[in-house]
Amino acid sequence: MLLDTLYRAIRPVLFQMDPETAHERTFGGLGVARVLAESAGLRPDPILARDVGPLRFSGPVGLAAGLDKNGVAVRTWDALGFGAIELGTVTGHAQPGNERPRLFRLVEERAIINRMGFNNLGADALAGELRALRAAGHWPAHAPVGANLGKSKVVPNEDAVADYLVSLAALRGLADYFVVNVSSPNTPGLRALQEKEPLERLLGAVVPAAAGTPVFLKLAPDLEDDALIEAVGVAIEAGCAGILATNTTLSRPGTTGRLSQAGGLSGAPLAPLAHAKIGVVVRAAAGRVPVVGIGGVSTADDVLALLRLGCAATQLYTAFIYGGPALVSGIHAELATRARAAGGLDALIATA
Ligand SMILES: Cc1cc2nc3c(=O)[nH]c(=O)nc-3n(C[C@H](O)[C@H](O)[C@H](O)COP(=O)(O)O)c2cc1C
């Protein structure tokens, strides 16, 4: 496919660049990718639609948060065939994030280490993008669009609830779902909000303020099993629509140690840890709310492994950097072929 051929041609050039410069240049070309993708018809086969609580993903692979923090390329993600599109993390205040360099590729490991620190233009700016999309009639017809919310760095943890509510007030009525992100490792103190009392306070305020829009909770893979189980209980009690697991890890499983940068690790080496923690989360949720599995997904088999663990759907980020714009439609196409042969996606999931 033309899109794939183009990406294979430019990837070596992009990978010569500093990762963040490559990211910025790629965003410049996303409009072209959209036009090519629109003509190629990459949206998922309807056999792949998945119910994720009150949402319906058009396919089991969604875009994970962090790639499009400011919501500038929603139409491209839709055209590339993502089953759902998560924007952000945005914060109440616009903020520059940490000093560069803050994004590192581990090419051999097909991994990334990042310590971006929620660089974003703020919830108001995202609201502007979403309003414009809706006004122009360009809202994706089948892929739900979520807004992932975090805490501004300048706001102390004691005032975190108010900061999340600022973002929520800006975005209310504009996103199909919200995610409360308390699991990114690069904002000092953020992950302490995963503990029982702060989490109860936070979700107890955010869920009612979302006024019926589903709220999901995103958890870290570095929590002990007991803490994960407790957080899932708090989320269900507070009325969350589901759990996203996992974010990046501060641990360094399976990496050579060649790149000992500080920050969160994602991609292939995260997968075993993420799968173990997702299993804990799925068992704790016990079918009461859906779980979206994240961490090192890069193939149809990875997706199936997570669906077989009991996840309702999956998301990916890092594999997109290595696999390029045709990756997700390729995974969905393979799953659709296998689902048809098995008599449906649920039947395929059921066959070990
Ligand atoms: C560069 C980078 C930035 C990220 N930014 C965010 C973010 O802003 N909010 C968030 O919830 N997760 C963020 N993530 C985490 C991803 O959404 C995902 O949970 C994690 O990378 C694991 O999935 P993967 O192995 O498919 O990348 C980021 C990941 C990367 C690599």
The ligand as an ORCA input file, in Angstrom:
! r2SCAN-3c Opt
* xyz 0 1
  C       6.145      9.507     24.131
  C       5.000      9.013     24.940
  C       4.124      9.920     25.528
  C       3.044      9.462     26.293
  N       2.183     10.371     26.832
  C       1.113      9.933     27.544
  C       0.173     10.858     28.059
  O       0.272     12.066     27.863
  N      -0.869     10.356     28.786
  C      -1.042      9.010     29.012
  O      -2.011      8.611     29.666
  N      -0.170      8.112     28.491
  C       0.888      8.545     27.772
  N       1.754      7.630     27.257
  C       1.563      6.192     27.554
  C       0.795      5.468     26.449
  O      -0.508      5.987     26.308
  C       0.714      3.963     26.779
  O      -0.041      3.789     27.968
  C       2.087      3.329     26.962
  O       3.035      3.882     26.077
  C       2.056      1.803     26.749
  O       1.622      1.477     25.446
  P       2.638      1.140     24.220
  O       3.602      0.103     24.717
  O       1.734      0.671     23.126
  O       3.320      2.423     23.877
  C       2.837      8.067     26.482
  C       3.709      7.159     25.863
  C       4.774      7.611     25.094
  C       5.690      6.608     24.437
*
